[in-house]
Amino acid sequence: MDLPGARDCRAFLADPRRRASEEVDFGVRWRHLAEPGLPWRVSWLAATGELYAAELAPEGPRRCLVLGRFPDRDAAEAFMAGWADRPRAVGPLVNGVEAPWTG
């Protein structure tokens, strides 16, 4: 299935800014409601401010989705606060659009 906004993860992460960036990990047990089969890892990249999800296929990350942009680590962590405590909750609004995610 094509997910709107999904990109090839290898190309996405090949960007020199992303490759060298500090990364804050928000876990690997995320599921996309439209495709609940494979887990996704959600992380925030300091260099670009992107909160993104990487699909964890057996052969490695396949697709990436940018979920939002945050100016600093504190803003990203504040946005993500509490997700680990709501494992079946649908994701909150990301840049004004409901994120179809469960944690």
Biopython code that builds the backbone (N, CA, C, O; Angstrom):
import numpy as np
from Bio.PDB.StructureBuilder import StructureBuilder

atoms = [
    (1, "MET", "N", (0.845, -1.177, 0.000)),
    (1, "MET", "CA", (0.000, 0.000, 0.000)),
    (1, "MET", "C", (0.894, 1.245, 0.000)),
    (1, "MET", "O", (1.919, 1.284, 0.680)),
    (2, "ASP", "N", (0.499, 2.238, -0.756)),
    (2, "ASP", "CA", (1.212, 3.505, -0.746)),
    (2, "ASP", "C", (0.693, 4.357, 0.402)),
    (2, "ASP", "O", (-0.513, 4.570, 0.530)),
    (3, "LEU", "N", (1.598, 4.839, 1.229)),
    (3, "LEU", "CA", (1.226, 5.737, 2.307)),
    (3, "LEU", "C", (1.546, 7.158, 1.873)),
    (3, "LEU", "O", (2.666, 7.423, 1.436)),
    (4, "PRO", "N", (0.595, 8.077, 1.980)),
    (4, "PRO", "CA", (0.873, 9.465, 1.590)),
    (4, "PRO", "C", (2.076, 10.013, 2.357)),
    (4, "PRO", "O", (2.154, 9.890, 3.580)),
    (5, "GLY", "N", (3.001, 10.612, 1.632)),
    (5, "GLY", "CA", (4.178, 11.216, 2.241)),
    (5, "GLY", "C", (5.334, 10.261, 2.505)),
    (5, "GLY", "O", (6.405, 10.702, 2.921)),
    (6, "ALA", "N", (5.145, 8.949, 2.270)),
    (6, "ALA", "CA", (6.219, 7.985, 2.526)),
    (6, "ALA", "C", (7.334, 8.154, 1.507)),
    (6, "ALA", "O", (7.088, 8.402, 0.327)),
    (7, "ARG", "N", (8.560, 8.016, 1.985)),
    (7, "ARG", "CA", (9.746, 8.123, 1.126)),
    (7, "ARG", "C", (10.631, 6.895, 1.328)),
    (7, "ARG", "O", (10.522, 6.187, 2.329)),
    (8, "ASP", "N", (11.493, 6.664, 0.371)),
    (8, "ASP", "CA", (12.484, 5.613, 0.522)),
    (8, "ASP", "C", (13.379, 5.977, 1.703)),
    (8, "ASP", "O", (13.976, 7.053, 1.726)),
    (9, "CYS", "N", (13.470, 5.085, 2.675)),
    (9, "CYS", "CA", (14.191, 5.402, 3.906)),
    (9, "CYS", "C", (15.697, 5.551, 3.684)),
    (9, "CYS", "O", (16.329, 6.407, 4.304)),
    (10, "ARG", "N", (16.258, 4.752, 2.832)),
    (10, "ARG", "CA", (17.704, 4.870, 2.592)),
    (10, "ARG", "C", (18.051, 6.231, 2.006)),
    (10, "ARG", "O", (19.037, 6.849, 2.407)),
    (11, "ALA", "N", (17.254, 6.694, 1.069)),
    (11, "ALA", "CA", (17.485, 8.016, 0.480)),
    (11, "ALA", "C", (17.248, 9.118, 1.507)),
    (11, "ALA", "O", (18.013, 10.080, 1.573)),
    (12, "PHE", "N", (16.193, 8.985, 2.306)),
    (12, "PHE", "CA", (15.872, 9.969, 3.330)),
    (12, "PHE", "C", (17.030, 10.109, 4.318)),
    (12, "PHE", "O", (17.448, 11.221, 4.639)),
    (13, "LEU", "N", (17.546, 8.974, 4.798)),
    (13, "LEU", "CA", (18.608, 9.001, 5.800)),
    (13, "LEU", "C", (19.988, 9.262, 5.212)),
    (13, "LEU", "O", (20.935, 9.492, 5.964)),
    (14, "ALA", "N", (20.128, 9.233, 3.892)),
    (14, "ALA", "CA", (21.421, 9.504, 3.251)),
    (14, "ALA", "C", (21.773, 10.987, 3.248)),
    (14, "ALA", "O", (22.933, 11.343, 3.044)),
    (15, "ASP", "N", (20.801, 11.847, 3.469)),
    (15, "ASP", "CA", (21.065, 13.286, 3.541)),
    (15, "ASP", "C", (22.150, 13.526, 4.594)),
    (15, "ASP", "O", (22.013, 13.046, 5.720)),
    (16, "PRO", "N", (23.227, 14.255, 4.263)),
    (16, "PRO", "CA", (24.333, 14.459, 5.213)),
    (16, "PRO", "C", (23.898, 15.079, 6.543)),
    (16, "PRO", "O", (24.470, 14.755, 7.584)),
    (17, "ARG", "N", (22.911, 15.950, 6.528)),
    (17, "ARG", "CA", (22.423, 16.541, 7.782)),
    (17, "ARG", "C", (21.792, 15.476, 8.672)),
    (17, "ARG", "O", (22.013, 15.462, 9.883)),
    (18, "ARG", "N", (21.019, 14.600, 8.080)),
    (18, "ARG", "CA", (20.363, 13.543, 8.857)),
    (18, "ARG", "C", (21.371, 12.496, 9.321)),
    (18, "ARG", "O", (21.297, 12.012, 10.450)),
    (19, "ARG", "N", (22.303, 12.151, 8.451)),
    (19, "ARG", "CA", (23.290, 11.110, 8.767)),
    (19, "ARG", "C", (24.133, 11.493, 9.981)),
    (19, "ARG", "O", (24.452, 10.636, 10.804)),
    (20, "ALA", "N", (24.493, 12.762, 10.100)),
    (20, "ALA", "CA", (25.368, 13.217, 11.177)),
    (20, "ALA", "C", (24.602, 13.744, 12.392)),
    (20, "ALA", "O", (25.218, 14.169, 13.369)),
    (21, "SER", "N", (23.302, 13.721, 12.345)),
    (21, "SER", "CA", (22.483, 14.351, 13.381)),
    (21, "SER", "C", (22.396, 13.552, 14.671)),
    (21, "SER", "O", (22.434, 12.322, 14.669)),
    (22, "GLU", "N", (22.278, 14.284, 15.774)),
    (22, "GLU", "CA", (21.863, 13.662, 17.034)),
    (22, "GLU", "C", (20.435, 13.163, 16.810)),
    (22, "GLU", "O", (19.628, 13.825, 16.158)),
    (23, "GLU", "N", (20.138, 11.989, 17.360)),
    (23, "GLU", "CA", (18.819, 11.402, 17.167)),
    (23, "GLU", "C", (18.238, 11.009, 18.528)),
    (23, "GLU", "O", (18.929, 10.403, 19.346)),
    (24, "VAL", "N", (16.988, 11.348, 18.765)),
    (24, "VAL", "CA", (16.287, 10.971, 19.986)),
    (24, "VAL", "C", (15.270, 9.905, 19.607)),
    (24, "VAL", "O", (14.382, 10.141, 18.788)),
    (25, "ASP", "N", (15.411, 8.735, 20.210)),
    (25, "ASP", "CA", (14.584, 7.579, 19.867)),
    (25, "ASP", "C", (13.344, 7.527, 20.750)),
    (25, "ASP", "O", (13.434, 7.679, 21.968)),
    (26, "PHE", "N", (12.183, 7.311, 20.126)),
    (26, "PHE", "CA", (10.926, 7.179, 20.853)),
    (26, "PHE", "C", (10.341, 5.773, 20.730)),
    (26, "PHE", "O", (9.137, 5.582, 20.901)),
    (27, "GLY", "N", (11.173, 4.812, 20.441)),
    (27, "GLY", "CA", (10.734, 3.428, 20.477)),
    (27, "GLY", "C", (10.461, 2.807, 19.121)),
    (27, "GLY", "O", (10.380, 3.482, 18.095)),
    (28, "VAL", "N", (10.319, 1.459, 19.163)),
    (28, "VAL", "CA", (10.193, 0.679, 17.935)),
    (28, "VAL", "C", (8.892, -0.111, 17.847)),
    (28, "VAL", "O", (8.751, -0.942, 16.950)),
    (29, "ARG", "N", (7.969, 0.112, 18.719)),
    (29, "ARG", "CA", (6.728, -0.678, 18.697)),
    (29, "ARG", "C", (5.548, 0.097, 18.129)),
    (29, "ARG", "O", (4.401, -0.145, 18.505)),
    (30, "TRP", "N", (5.825, 1.011, 17.241)),
    (30, "TRP", "CA", (4.756, 1.806, 16.638)),
    (30, "TRP", "C", (4.124, 1.051, 15.491)),
    (30, "TRP", "O", (4.797, 0.298, 14.787)),
    (31, "ARG", "N", (2.831, 1.250, 15.302)),
    (31, "ARG", "CA", (2.103, 0.622, 14.212)),
    (31, "ARG", "C", (1.322, 1.689, 13.462)),
    (31, "ARG", "O", (0.762, 2.603, 14.068)),
    (32, "HIS", "N", (1.289, 1.570, 12.167)),
    (32, "HIS", "CA", (0.464, 2.456, 11.344)),
    (32, "HIS", "C", (-0.886, 1.773, 11.189)),
    (32, "HIS", "O", (-0.950, 0.605, 10.804)),
    (33, "LEU", "N", (-1.962, 2.486, 11.485)),
    (33, "LEU", "CA", (-3.286, 1.865, 11.459)),
    (33, "LEU", "C", (-3.683, 1.365, 10.078)),
    (33, "LEU", "O", (-4.434, 0.396, 9.965)),
    (34, "ALA", "N", (-3.188, 2.012, 9.027)),
    (34, "ALA", "CA", (-3.511, 1.572, 7.669)),
    (34, "ALA", "C", (-2.747, 0.310, 7.287)),
    (34, "ALA", "O", (-3.184, -0.440, 6.414)),
    (35, "GLU", "N", (-1.597, 0.071, 7.942)),
    (35, "GLU", "CA", (-0.753, -1.096, 7.678)),
    (35, "GLU", "C", (-0.192, -1.610, 8.997)),
    (35, "GLU", "O", (0.975, -1.362, 9.301)),
    (36, "PRO", "N", (-0.979, -2.307, 9.773)),
    (36, "PRO", "CA", (-0.535, -2.691, 11.117)),
    (36, "PRO", "C", (0.475, -3.836, 11.172)),
    (36, "PRO", "O", (0.877, -4.223, 12.270)),
    (37, "GLY", "N", (0.895, -4.386, 10.058)),
    (37, "GLY", "CA", (1.767, -5.552, 10.060)),
    (37, "GLY", "C", (3.171, -5.332, 10.595)),
    (37, "GLY", "O", (3.583, -6.024, 11.526)),
    (38, "LEU", "N", (3.910, -4.395, 10.038)),
    (38, "LEU", "CA", (5.302, -4.186, 10.424)),
    (38, "LEU", "C", (5.416, -3.084, 11.473)),
    (38, "LEU", "O", (4.655, -2.117, 11.456)),
    (39, "PRO", "N", (6.389, -3.243, 12.399)),
    (39, "PRO", "CA", (6.615, -2.166, 13.364)),
    (39, "PRO", "C", (7.379, -1.007, 12.723)),
    (39, "PRO", "O", (8.057, -1.174, 11.709)),
    (40, "TRP", "N", (7.254, 0.162, 13.332)),
    (40, "TRP", "CA", (7.960, 1.363, 12.903)),
    (40, "TRP", "C", (8.711, 1.922, 14.098)),
    (40, "TRP", "O", (8.265, 1.783, 15.237)),
    (41, "ARG", "N", (9.846, 2.551, 13.843)),
    (41, "ARG", "CA", (10.614, 3.255, 14.871)),
    (41, "ARG", "C", (10.349, 4.740, 14.698)),
    (41, "ARG", "O", (10.398, 5.247, 13.577)),
    (42, "VAL", "N", (10.068, 5.448, 15.791)),
    (42, "VAL", "CA", (9.843, 6.882, 15.743)),
    (42, "VAL", "C", (11.012, 7.583, 16.418)),
    (42, "VAL", "O", (11.385, 7.240, 17.540)),
    (43, "SER", "N", (11.587, 8.560, 15.739)),
    (43, "SER", "CA", (12.742, 9.307, 16.246)),
    (43, "SER", "C", (12.642, 10.768, 15.845)),
    (43, "SER", "O", (11.903, 11.134, 14.932)),
    (44, "TRP", "N", (13.410, 11.596, 16.555)),
    (44, "TRP", "CA", (13.512, 13.019, 16.232)),
    (44, "TRP", "C", (14.959, 13.315, 15.870)),
    (44, "TRP", "O", (15.877, 12.867, 16.557)),
    (45, "LEU", "N", (15.171, 14.076, 14.783)),
    (45, "LEU", "CA", (16.504, 14.458, 14.317)),
    (45, "LEU", "C", (16.783, 15.915, 14.679)),
    (45, "LEU", "O", (16.049, 16.813, 14.267)),
    (46, "ALA", "N", (17.836, 16.144, 15.445)),
    (46, "ALA", "CA", (18.174, 17.498, 15.896)),
    (46, "ALA", "C", (18.527, 18.421, 14.737)),
    (46, "ALA", "O", (18.135, 19.588, 14.740)),
    (47, "ALA", "N", (19.251, 17.927, 13.759)),
    (47, "ALA", "CA", (19.745, 18.779, 12.668)),
    (47, "ALA", "C", (18.637, 19.327, 11.788)),
    (47, "ALA", "O", (18.766, 20.426, 11.249)),
    (48, "THR", "N", (17.560, 18.588, 11.635)),
    (48, "THR", "CA", (16.469, 19.010, 10.755)),
    (48, "THR", "C", (15.184, 19.335, 11.515)),
    (48, "THR", "O", (14.276, 19.949, 10.955)),
    (49, "GLY", "N", (15.097, 18.930, 12.788)),
    (49, "GLY", "CA", (13.893, 19.134, 13.571)),
    (49, "GLY", "C", (12.777, 18.165, 13.229)),
    (49, "GLY", "O", (11.650, 18.329, 13.697)),
    (50, "GLU", "N", (13.075, 17.157, 12.419)),
    (50, "GLU", "CA", (12.039, 16.229, 11.951)),
    (50, "GLU", "C", (11.770, 15.112, 12.959)),
    (50, "GLU", "O", (12.689, 14.448, 13.438)),
    (51, "LEU", "N", (10.507, 14.927, 13.262)),
    (51, "LEU", "CA", (10.043, 13.739, 13.962)),
    (51, "LEU", "C", (9.626, 12.793, 12.844)),
    (51, "LEU", "O", (8.744, 13.119, 12.050)),
    (52, "TYR", "N", (10.254, 11.627, 12.777)),
    (52, "TYR", "CA", (9.967, 10.742, 11.653)),
    (52, "TYR", "C", (9.773, 9.316, 12.125)),
    (52, "TYR", "O", (10.195, 8.940, 13.219)),
    (53, "ALA", "N", (9.125, 8.528, 11.276)),
    (53, "ALA", "CA", (8.923, 7.107, 11.519)),
    (53, "ALA", "C", (9.605, 6.326, 10.411)),
    (53, "ALA", "O", (9.487, 6.668, 9.234)),
    (54, "ALA", "N", (10.322, 5.270, 10.795)),
    (54, "ALA", "CA", (10.996, 4.384, 9.844)),
    (54, "ALA", "C", (10.386, 2.993, 9.966)),
    (54, "ALA", "O", (10.380, 2.400, 11.044)),
    (55, "GLU", "N", (9.878, 2.483, 8.858)),
    (55, "GLU", "CA", (9.299, 1.139, 8.836)),
    (55, "GLU", "C", (10.412, 0.110, 9.001)),
    (55, "GLU", "O", (11.421, 0.172, 8.299)),
    (56, "LEU", "N", (10.237, -0.830, 9.918)),
    (56, "LEU", "CA", (11.288, -1.803, 10.220)),
    (56, "LEU", "C", (10.997, -3.144, 9.552)),
    (56, "LEU", "O", (10.503, -4.077, 10.184)),
    (57, "ALA", "N", (11.313, -3.217, 8.271)),
    (57, "ALA", "CA", (11.167, -4.457, 7.514)),
    (57, "ALA", "C", (12.364, -5.365, 7.841)),
    (57, "ALA", "O", (13.404, -4.872, 8.276)),
    (58, "PRO", "N", (12.230, -6.689, 7.636)),
    (58, "PRO", "CA", (13.339, -7.603, 7.947)),
    (58, "PRO", "C", (14.655, -7.236, 7.263)),
    (58, "PRO", "O", (15.728, -7.466, 7.822)),
    (59, "GLU", "N", (14.582, -6.671, 6.066)),
    (59, "GLU", "CA", (15.812, -6.315, 5.339)),
    (59, "GLU", "C", (16.344, -4.939, 5.720)),
    (59, "GLU", "O", (17.350, -4.495, 5.167)),
    (60, "GLY", "N", (15.692, -4.261, 6.646)),
    (60, "GLY", "CA", (16.119, -2.933, 7.098)),
    (60, "GLY", "C", (15.034, -1.903, 6.837)),
    (60, "GLY", "O", (14.000, -2.219, 6.248)),
    (61, "PRO", "N", (15.268, -0.667, 7.277)),
    (61, "PRO", "CA", (14.251, 0.372, 7.086)),
    (61, "PRO", "C", (13.873, 0.522, 5.619)),
    (61, "PRO", "O", (14.740, 0.675, 4.758)),
    (62, "ARG", "N", (12.569, 0.477, 5.341)),
    (62, "ARG", "CA", (12.094, 0.516, 3.972)),
    (62, "ARG", "C", (11.497, 1.869, 3.605)),
    (62, "ARG", "O", (11.857, 2.459, 2.586)),
    (63, "ARG", "N", (10.583, 2.358, 4.440)),
    (63, "ARG", "CA", (9.931, 3.637, 4.164)),
    (63, "ARG", "C", (10.051, 4.534, 5.392)),
    (63, "ARG", "O", (10.082, 4.058, 6.527)),
    (64, "CYS", "N", (10.118, 5.829, 5.146)),
    (64, "CYS", "CA", (10.136, 6.823, 6.212)),
    (64, "CYS", "C", (9.008, 7.818, 5.981)),
    (64, "CYS", "O", (8.669, 8.148, 4.844)),
    (65, "LEU", "N", (8.442, 8.282, 7.073)),
    (65, "LEU", "CA", (7.412, 9.309, 7.043)),
    (65, "LEU", "C", (7.804, 10.418, 8.010)),
    (65, "LEU", "O", (8.118, 10.140, 9.167)),
    (66, "VAL", "N", (7.792, 11.657, 7.560)),
    (66, "VAL", "CA", (7.998, 12.783, 8.465)),
    (66, "VAL", "C", (6.649, 13.069, 9.111)),
    (66, "VAL", "O", (5.663, 13.331, 8.422)),
    (67, "LEU", "N", (6.614, 13.017, 10.444)),
    (67, "LEU", "CA", (5.383, 13.195, 11.202)),
    (67, "LEU", "C", (5.180, 14.638, 11.647)),
    (67, "LEU", "O", (4.054, 15.060, 11.911)),
    (68, "GLY", "N", (6.270, 15.390, 11.727)),
    (68, "GLY", "CA", (6.191, 16.779, 12.170)),
    (68, "GLY", "C", (7.575, 17.364, 12.313)),
    (68, "GLY", "O", (8.575, 16.660, 12.174)),
    (69, "ARG", "N", (7.633, 18.657, 12.591)),
    (69, "ARG", "CA", (8.913, 19.346, 12.803)),
    (69, "ARG", "C", (8.841, 20.117, 14.108)),
    (69, "ARG", "O", (7.848, 20.782, 14.401)),
    (70, "PHE", "N", (9.918, 20.016, 14.890)),
    (70, "PHE", "CA", (9.990, 20.657, 16.196)),
    (70, "PHE", "C", (11.328, 21.368, 16.322)),
    (70, "PHE", "O", (12.353, 20.834, 15.897)),
    (71, "PRO", "N", (11.335, 22.572, 16.901)),
    (71, "PRO", "CA", (12.547, 23.397, 16.905)),
    (71, "PRO", "C", (13.680, 22.870, 17.778)),
    (71, "PRO", "O", (14.845, 23.184, 17.534)),
    (72, "ASP", "N", (13.351, 22.073, 18.792)),
    (72, "ASP", "CA", (14.400, 21.555, 19.670)),
    (72, "ASP", "C", (13.937, 20.268, 20.349)),
    (72, "ASP", "O", (12.777, 19.866, 20.253)),
    (73, "ARG", "N", (14.892, 19.637, 21.042)),
    (73, "ARG", "CA", (14.616, 18.355, 21.699)),
    (73, "ARG", "C", (13.496, 18.477, 22.735)),
    (73, "ARG", "O", (12.636, 17.602, 22.832)),
    (74, "ASP", "N", (13.512, 19.561, 23.506)),
    (74, "ASP", "CA", (12.478, 19.745, 24.527)),
    (74, "ASP", "C", (11.084, 19.767, 23.910)),
    (74, "ASP", "O", (10.155, 19.174, 24.458)),
    (75, "ALA", "N", (10.931, 20.444, 22.779)),
    (75, "ALA", "CA", (9.628, 20.518, 22.113)),
    (75, "ALA", "C", (9.205, 19.140, 21.599)),
    (75, "ALA", "O", (8.039, 18.763, 21.721)),
    (76, "ALA", "N", (10.145, 18.393, 21.027)),
    (76, "ALA", "CA", (9.826, 17.043, 20.536)),
    (76, "ALA", "C", (9.449, 16.127, 21.692)),
    (76, "ALA", "O", (8.473, 15.382, 21.604)),
    (77, "GLU", "N", (10.222, 16.180, 22.780)),
    (77, "GLU", "CA", (9.922, 15.326, 23.925)),
    (77, "GLU", "C", (8.600, 15.721, 24.585)),
    (77, "GLU", "O", (7.856, 14.853, 25.041)),
    (78, "ALA", "N", (8.301, 17.014, 24.639)),
    (78, "ALA", "CA", (7.027, 17.457, 25.208)),
    (78, "ALA", "C", (5.864, 16.947, 24.360)),
    (78, "ALA", "O", (4.843, 16.517, 24.896)),
    (79, "PHE", "N", (6.018, 16.996, 23.043)),
    (79, "PHE", "CA", (4.983, 16.506, 22.146)),
    (79, "PHE", "C", (4.763, 15.007, 22.324)),
    (79, "PHE", "O", (3.626, 14.535, 22.297)),
    (80, "MET", "N", (5.846, 14.263, 22.505)),
    (80, "MET", "CA", (5.763, 12.810, 22.614)),
    (80, "MET", "C", (5.463, 12.328, 24.028)),
    (80, "MET", "O", (5.211, 11.138, 24.219)),
    (81, "ALA", "N", (5.483, 13.205, 25.018)),
    (81, "ALA", "CA", (5.270, 12.807, 26.413)),
    (81, "ALA", "C", (3.993, 11.988, 26.562)),
    (81, "ALA", "O", (2.933, 12.359, 26.059)),
    (82, "GLY", "N", (4.122, 10.865, 27.267)),
    (82, "GLY", "CA", (2.965, 10.039, 27.576)),
    (82, "GLY", "C", (2.623, 8.974, 26.558)),
    (82, "GLY", "O", (1.783, 8.119, 26.840)),
    (83, "TRP", "N", (3.237, 8.986, 25.385)),
    (83, "TRP", "CA", (2.882, 7.984, 24.380)),
    (83, "TRP", "C", (3.169, 6.565, 24.845)),
    (83, "TRP", "O", (2.394, 5.651, 24.562)),
    (84, "ALA", "N", (4.269, 6.374, 25.554)),
    (84, "ALA", "CA", (4.617, 5.026, 26.007)),
    (84, "ALA", "C", (3.594, 4.484, 27.002)),
    (84, "ALA", "O", (3.456, 3.270, 27.153)),
    (85, "ASP", "N", (2.878, 5.378, 27.676)),
    (85, "ASP", "CA", (1.884, 4.961, 28.655)),
    (85, "ASP", "C", (0.526, 4.665, 28.034)),
    (85, "ASP", "O", (-0.379, 4.201, 28.727)),
    (86, "ARG", "N", (0.369, 4.926, 26.733)),
    (86, "ARG", "CA", (-0.899, 4.693, 26.044)),
    (86, "ARG", "C", (-0.641, 3.788, 24.833)),
    (86, "ARG", "O", (-0.726, 4.247, 23.694)),
    (87, "PRO", "N", (-0.327, 2.512, 25.067)),
    (87, "PRO", "CA", (0.117, 1.652, 23.970)),
    (87, "PRO", "C", (-0.890, 1.440, 22.850)),
    (87, "PRO", "O", (-0.484, 1.088, 21.742)),
    (88, "ARG", "N", (-2.175, 1.635, 23.083)),
    (88, "ARG", "CA", (-3.146, 1.425, 22.019)),
    (88, "ARG", "C", (-3.773, 2.738, 21.551)),
    (88, "ARG", "O", (-4.696, 2.723, 20.736)),
    (89, "ALA", "N", (-3.293, 3.851, 22.047)),
    (89, "ALA", "CA", (-3.886, 5.148, 21.706)),
    (89, "ALA", "C", (-3.546, 5.551, 20.284)),
    (89, "ALA", "O", (-2.431, 5.320, 19.815)),
    (90, "VAL", "N", (-4.505, 6.151, 19.603)),
    (90, "VAL", "CA", (-4.254, 6.694, 18.275)),
    (90, "VAL", "C", (-3.421, 7.955, 18.446)),
    (90, "VAL", "O", (-3.638, 8.719, 19.387)),
    (91, "GLY", "N", (-2.482, 8.178, 17.559)),
    (91, "GLY", "CA", (-1.589, 9.323, 17.665)),
    (91, "GLY", "C", (-2.316, 10.654, 17.699)),
    (91, "GLY", "O", (-3.428, 10.770, 17.184)),
    (92, "PRO", "N", (-1.700, 11.654, 18.298)),
    (92, "PRO", "CA", (-2.291, 12.986, 18.379)),
    (92, "PRO", "C", (-2.158, 13.730, 17.064)),
    (92, "PRO", "O", (-1.732, 13.163, 16.058)),
    (93, "LEU", "N", (-2.520, 14.983, 17.079)),
    (93, "LEU", "CA", (-2.377, 15.789, 15.873)),
    (93, "LEU", "C", (-0.906, 16.083, 15.617)),
    (93, "LEU", "O", (-0.179, 16.468, 16.534)),
    (94, "VAL", "N", (-0.476, 15.909, 14.407)),
    (94, "VAL", "CA", (0.892, 16.218, 13.994)),
    (94, "VAL", "C", (0.785, 17.299, 12.934)),
    (94, "VAL", "O", (0.270, 17.056, 11.843)),
    (95, "ASN", "N", (1.264, 18.480, 13.249)),
    (95, "ASN", "CA", (1.183, 19.609, 12.326)),
    (95, "ASN", "C", (-0.228, 19.783, 11.774)),
    (95, "ASN", "O", (-0.411, 20.066, 10.590)),
    (96, "GLY", "N", (-1.238, 19.608, 12.656)),
    (96, "GLY", "CA", (-2.618, 19.861, 12.256)),
    (96, "GLY", "C", (-3.334, 18.711, 11.584)),
    (96, "GLY", "O", (-4.498, 18.853, 11.210)),
    (97, "VAL", "N", (-2.670, 17.564, 11.416)),
    (97, "VAL", "CA", (-3.290, 16.415, 10.762)),
    (97, "VAL", "C", (-3.257, 15.241, 11.734)),
    (97, "VAL", "O", (-2.230, 14.992, 12.364)),
    (98, "GLU", "N", (-4.362, 14.522, 11.864)),
    (98, "GLU", "CA", (-4.363, 13.375, 12.782)),
    (98, "GLU", "C", (-3.397, 12.319, 12.280)),
    (98, "GLU", "O", (-3.489, 11.874, 11.136)),
    (99, "ALA", "N", (-2.477, 11.923, 13.132)),
    (99, "ALA", "CA", (-1.491, 10.897, 12.781)),
    (99, "ALA", "C", (-2.093, 9.517, 13.028)),
    (99, "ALA", "O", (-2.487, 9.224, 14.157)),
    (100, "PRO", "N", (-2.174, 8.671, 12.023)),
    (100, "PRO", "CA", (-2.798, 7.353, 12.177)),
    (100, "PRO", "C", (-1.830, 6.337, 12.772)),
    (100, "PRO", "O", (-1.439, 5.378, 12.107)),
    (101, "TRP", "N", (-1.447, 6.554, 14.027)),
    (101, "TRP", "CA", (-0.441, 5.721, 14.670)),
    (101, "TRP", "C", (-0.948, 5.182, 15.989)),
    (101, "TRP", "O", (-1.758, 5.817, 16.664)),
    (102, "THR", "N", (-0.470, 4.015, 16.349)),
    (102, "THR", "CA", (-0.621, 3.500, 17.688)),
    (102, "THR", "C", (0.772, 3.204, 18.210)),
    (102, "THR", "O", (1.678, 2.927, 17.424)),
    (103, "GLY", "N", (0.954, 3.254, 19.487)),
    (103, "GLY", "CA", (2.263, 2.988, 20.081)),
    (103, "GLY", "C", (2.290, 1.655, 20.748)),
    (103, "GLY", "O", (3.316, 1.263, 21.304)),
]
sb = StructureBuilder()
sb.init_structure("model")
sb.init_model(0)
sb.init_chain("A")
sb.init_seg("    ")
for serial, (resi, resn, name, xyz) in enumerate(atoms, 1):
    if name == "N":
        sb.init_residue(resn, " ", resi, " ")
    sb.init_atom(name, np.array(xyz, "f"), 0.0, 1.0, " ", f" {name:<3s}", serial, name[0])
structure = sb.get_structure()
